Amino acid sequence: MKVALVTGSTSGIGAATVRRLAADGMTVAVHSRSSRSTGEALAAELGGSYHQADLSDDAAAQALVPEVVREHGRLDVLVNNAGISWPVPHTDLDALSADDWRRLLDVNLIAPWLLCTAALPALRSSGGSIVNVTSHAGVRPKGSSIAYAASKAALNHVTKLLAAALGPDVRVNAVAPGLVDTPLTASWTAAQDLWKTSSPMRRAAQPADVADLISAVVHNSYLTGEVIMLDGGLNLCR
């Protein structure tokens, strides 16, 4: 049975993704930084395993993949979903300190890189796949903070460079959602209004919408090096 590790998978997009990949017949490794009880319950429900790690710590990030491989004997799919952000406008240049920038880059860019490199032996062996969850803000230079958008834009570029370097052994793609309706974004009224009034779909995405696309990317054996936007068509209007 194929094994998938999804980082940041106790809520939102990550939880929807482990549920979808489990429904696809995969064994899932659930991860979080701190939500142990939630993660253990979800892993037990899905017949998978739970792993706790603070991905802002380089050693913890590098140790996560070997832990999953020891548990399950293989790794076929790595979904780099864990990320952090602060809902500040990109025009507020003083909103984030240098330490805020460093933490964003540690979690949103450096950790995915460390996880990708740690996973390569197992993924090469299985002919596996990496999916990086990035953002509409990393493709279109609008919305969110400059630090967040820059971290996601960099991860998009890493996705393409890795795909070129690793093909045909390992496929690497990115899914770039726009606004996703989660408890975190429920209070982002300006963003909610933008998607409801300006996108062709007239709504934010649901976590399951993103999970469905991640599943499709994982199962398409010819797709690599792509950054696929999932923003309800908002990019057509801005």
C-alpha positions as CSV (number, residue, x, y, z in Angstrom):
1,M,0.0,0.0,0.0
2,K,1.3,3.5,-0.9
3,V,2.3,5.8,1.9
4,A,1.7,9.6,2.0
5,L,3.0,12.1,4.4
6,V,1.1,15.4,4.6
7,T,2.5,18.1,6.8
8,G,0.2,20.4,8.8
9,S,-2.6,17.9,8.5
10,T,-4.7,18.1,11.6
11,S,-7.0,20.9,10.2
12,G,-8.0,22.7,7.1
13,I,-6.4,21.7,3.8
14,G,-4.1,19.2,5.4
15,A,-6.9,17.3,7.2
16,A,-9.0,17.2,4.0
17,T,-5.9,15.9,2.1
18,V,-5.1,13.0,4.4
19,R,-8.8,12.1,4.3
20,R,-8.8,12.2,0.5
21,L,-5.6,10.2,0.1
22,A,-6.8,7.6,2.7
23,A,-10.0,7.3,0.6
24,D,-7.8,6.8,-2.4
25,G,-6.3,3.7,-0.7
26,M,-3.1,5.2,0.8
27,T,-1.7,4.8,4.2
28,V,-1.4,8.3,5.6
29,A,1.1,9.9,8.0
30,V,-0.6,12.8,9.8
31,H,1.7,15.6,11.1
32,S,1.3,18.7,13.3
33,R,3.5,21.0,15.3
34,S,1.4,20.8,18.5
35,S,-2.1,19.3,18.1
36,R,-1.1,15.8,19.3
37,S,-4.5,14.6,20.5
38,T,-6.3,15.8,17.3
39,G,-3.6,14.2,15.2
40,E,-3.6,10.9,17.0
41,A,-7.4,10.7,16.7
42,L,-7.3,11.5,13.0
43,A,-4.6,9.0,12.3
44,A,-6.4,6.3,14.3
45,E,-9.6,7.0,12.3
46,L,-7.8,6.7,9.0
47,G,-5.6,3.8,10.0
48,G,-2.4,5.8,9.6
49,S,0.2,7.2,12.0
50,Y,0.8,10.5,13.7
51,H,4.0,12.4,13.9
52,Q,4.8,15.6,15.8
53,A,7.5,18.0,14.7
54,D,8.2,21.7,14.8
55,L,9.2,22.3,11.2
56,S,10.9,25.7,12.0
57,D,13.6,23.5,13.6
58,D,15.9,22.1,11.0
59,A,16.8,18.9,12.8
60,A,13.1,18.2,13.5
61,A,12.2,18.8,9.9
62,Q,15.0,16.5,8.6
63,A,14.0,13.8,11.1
64,L,10.3,13.6,10.1
65,V,10.7,11.7,6.9
66,P,13.0,9.0,8.2
67,E,10.5,8.5,11.1
68,V,7.7,7.9,8.7
69,V,9.8,5.5,6.6
70,R,10.7,3.6,9.7
71,E,7.1,3.3,10.6
72,H,5.8,2.2,7.2
73,G,8.7,0.9,5.3
74,R,8.3,3.3,2.4
75,L,7.2,6.7,1.2
76,D,5.3,7.4,-2.1
77,V,3.9,10.9,-1.6
78,L,5.1,14.0,0.2
79,V,2.7,16.9,0.5
80,N,4.3,20.0,1.9
81,N,1.2,21.7,3.3
82,A,2.4,23.2,6.6
83,G,2.8,26.9,6.5
84,I,2.3,30.1,8.5
85,S,1.0,33.6,7.6
86,W,-0.1,36.8,9.2
87,P,-3.1,38.5,7.7
88,V,-1.5,41.9,7.1
89,P,-1.8,43.9,3.9
90,H,1.1,43.9,1.4
91,T,1.1,47.7,1.5
92,D,2.0,47.7,5.3
93,L,5.7,47.6,4.9
94,D,6.4,47.8,8.6
95,A,4.0,45.1,9.8
96,L,6.5,42.3,10.0
97,S,9.9,42.4,11.7
98,A,13.0,40.7,10.5
99,D,12.3,37.9,12.9
100,D,8.8,37.5,11.4
101,W,10.4,37.2,8.0
102,R,12.9,34.5,9.2
103,R,10.1,32.4,10.8
104,L,8.0,32.6,7.7
105,L,10.9,31.5,5.5
106,D,11.9,28.8,7.9
107,V,8.4,27.2,7.9
108,N,7.2,28.1,4.4
109,L,10.4,27.6,2.4
110,I,13.3,26.0,4.3
111,A,11.3,23.2,5.9
112,P,9.8,22.0,2.6
113,W,13.2,22.0,1.1
114,L,14.6,19.9,3.9
115,L,11.7,17.5,3.7
116,C,12.1,17.1,0.0
117,T,15.7,16.3,0.2
118,A,15.2,14.0,3.1
119,A,12.5,12.2,1.2
120,L,14.4,11.7,-2.0
121,P,15.9,8.2,-1.4
122,A,12.4,6.8,-0.5
123,L,10.7,8.6,-3.3
124,R,13.2,7.6,-5.9
125,S,12.8,4.0,-4.8
126,S,9.0,4.2,-5.1
127,G,8.8,6.5,-8.2
128,G,7.0,8.9,-5.9
129,S,5.6,12.4,-6.0
130,I,6.0,15.7,-4.2
131,V,3.2,18.3,-4.0
132,N,4.0,21.7,-2.5
133,V,1.0,23.7,-1.3
134,T,1.8,27.3,-2.2
135,S,-0.6,30.2,-2.8
136,H,-2.3,32.5,-5.2
137,A,-0.2,35.2,-3.5
138,G,2.9,33.4,-4.7
139,V,1.8,33.7,-8.3
140,R,0.1,37.0,-8.4
141,P,1.9,39.8,-6.5
142,K,-1.2,41.0,-4.7
143,G,-2.7,40.3,-1.3
144,S,-1.3,39.0,2.0
145,S,2.0,40.2,3.3
146,I,5.1,40.6,1.1
147,A,6.9,38.1,3.3
148,Y,4.2,35.4,2.9
149,A,3.9,36.0,-0.9
150,A,7.6,35.9,-1.3
151,S,8.0,32.7,0.6
152,K,5.3,31.0,-1.6
153,A,6.7,32.5,-4.8
154,A,10.1,31.0,-3.9
155,L,8.5,27.6,-3.2
156,N,6.9,27.7,-6.6
157,H,10.3,28.3,-8.2
158,V,11.8,25.5,-6.1
159,T,9.1,23.2,-7.3
160,K,10.0,23.8,-11.0
161,L,13.7,23.5,-10.3
162,L,13.3,20.2,-8.4
163,A,11.0,18.8,-11.1
164,A,13.7,19.5,-13.7
165,A,16.4,18.0,-11.6
166,L,14.5,14.9,-10.4
167,G,12.6,13.8,-13.5
168,P,11.8,11.1,-14.4
169,D,12.3,9.5,-11.0
170,V,10.3,11.8,-8.9
171,R,7.5,14.2,-10.0
172,V,7.3,17.6,-8.3
173,N,4.3,19.9,-8.6
174,A,2.7,22.8,-6.7
175,V,-1.0,23.6,-6.0
176,A,-1.6,27.3,-5.4
177,P,-4.9,28.0,-3.8
178,G,-6.5,31.3,-3.4
179,L,-8.7,31.9,-0.3
180,V,-9.7,28.7,1.4
181,D,-12.7,28.7,3.8
182,T,-11.2,27.5,7.1
183,P,-11.6,28.6,10.7
184,L,-8.3,30.7,10.3
185,T,-9.7,32.7,7.4
186,A,-13.3,33.1,8.7
187,S,-12.5,36.5,10.1
188,W,-10.7,37.8,6.9
189,T,-13.8,39.8,5.8
190,A,-12.1,41.8,3.1
191,A,-10.7,38.6,1.4
192,Q,-14.0,36.8,1.8
193,D,-15.8,39.7,0.2
194,L,-13.3,39.8,-2.7
195,W,-13.8,36.2,-3.6
196,K,-17.6,36.3,-3.2
197,T,-17.9,39.4,-5.4
198,S,-15.0,39.3,-7.9
199,S,-14.2,35.7,-8.6
200,P,-16.2,33.8,-11.3
201,M,-17.0,31.1,-8.8
202,R,-18.3,33.7,-6.3
203,R,-16.9,31.9,-3.3
204,A,-13.8,30.8,-1.5
205,A,-12.5,27.3,-1.9
206,Q,-13.4,24.6,0.5
207,P,-10.5,22.4,1.9
208,A,-11.9,19.4,0.0
209,D,-11.6,21.4,-3.3
210,V,-7.9,21.7,-2.7
211,A,-7.6,18.1,-1.5
212,D,-9.3,16.8,-4.7
213,L,-6.8,18.7,-6.8
214,I,-3.8,17.4,-4.8
215,S,-5.2,13.8,-5.3
216,A,-5.4,14.4,-9.0
217,V,-1.9,15.7,-9.2
218,V,-0.6,12.8,-7.2
219,H,-2.2,10.3,-9.5
220,N,-1.3,11.8,-12.8
221,S,1.9,10.0,-13.8
222,Y,2.9,12.5,-16.5
223,L,2.4,15.8,-14.6
224,T,5.6,17.5,-13.3
225,G,7.0,21.0,-12.9
226,E,3.5,22.6,-12.8
227,V,2.1,25.3,-10.4
228,I,-1.6,24.9,-10.6
229,M,-3.7,27.8,-9.4
230,L,-7.0,27.0,-7.7
231,D,-8.5,30.4,-7.1
232,G,-12.0,30.2,-8.5
233,G,-10.8,32.1,-11.6
234,L,-9.9,35.3,-9.6
235,N,-6.7,35.5,-11.6
236,L,-8.8,36.3,-14.7
237,C,-10.2,39.4,-13.0
238,R,-7.3,41.1,-11.4
